[in-house]
Amino acid sequence: MRIWCRYEWKMRKIFRGFLDSFKLDKDFGYTFLADAVTFSLIFTAFTLFASYIQEKSVGIMQGRSIEEIQQLAASGTEQLLPFLTEVRSFLFWSLAALLFLVIASFCLYSYSQAVIWNHLENKKVSRKTYWRWNALNLVLLLPIAGFSIVYLIAKIFLLLAIDFIYGWFPIFYVTHASLMDSVRMAVTGIVGFYLILVFMLLILFIYHGFSKKYKVWEAVSSGFILLKQKGRKALILLLFAVGTAEILTLLTSLLRQPLMYTTPLAAAIVNIILVASFLAWLRLYVFKTLLHEYG
């Protein structure tokens, strides 16, 4: 009886923390704007770059078809050389510009996280601490690569498990193929999103630890330790987060779907607002529920 009462009290506490997370304050607005501005700048930069590449490539080709290029190549070196020189120069500068955009986006993202977490910890961003955020995010590329492998393996096994279960009911599957495919897509989508949230939670723990002492490897180690310590609470919290994301997606789908076919820019803006809102909410939910209030 005591065990059940204690369990019920903990669940009420977790659920109360979930409800309190929707009491949005200035911290939410600040972190939302930081993420939204960052994502908007990165999206705008890559969109303009893609438009430039497309326009430049059309100018280089000058309406030539593949057959015409083959004829140009067969006609001799004198006519082909100027074309190849222009293509080589275009590829070189395109790759250089793409590399610059990737590095600039990486630095901008690091700066946004430095601003956000220093704000939550009531600190100020300095030049020294900012470059440490870049170092941390470079180190995090390793666990990101490891998680990507685990994610793909988990998704493959999940699909095999679903197909194995479907094999028990072949007639029902054949007669309701569309429904079964929808179920498969929904299950894999929810499980995959949950795994992504687990990794995001680890990143938030690492960022929190790093904002305290600015020690890269100590922050990474403390993030894994904290994830293990907060395991049960974290898993329940993430279930609430999955439900919140699904509801938020359903509420915005009516607006996003027509925009997707009429104005791609407006659809992109809706997506940026949706992602930035969810990230700001999740960050503060974790920060207040797992790291402070219920720590």
Salt bridges, closest charged atoms under 4 A:
GLU8 OE2 - ARG12 NH2 2.92
ASP20 OD1 - LYS23 NZ 3.32
ASP25 OD2 - LYS288 NZ 2.86
ASP27 OD1 - HIS119 NE2 2.86
ASP35 OD2 - ARG283 NH2 2.93
GLU121 OE2 - HIS208 NE2 3.51
GLU121 OE1 - LYS212 NZ 3.10
ASP163 OD1 - ARG184 NH2 2.73
ASP181 OD1 - ARG184 NH1 2.81
GLU218 OE2 - LYS213 NZ 3.10
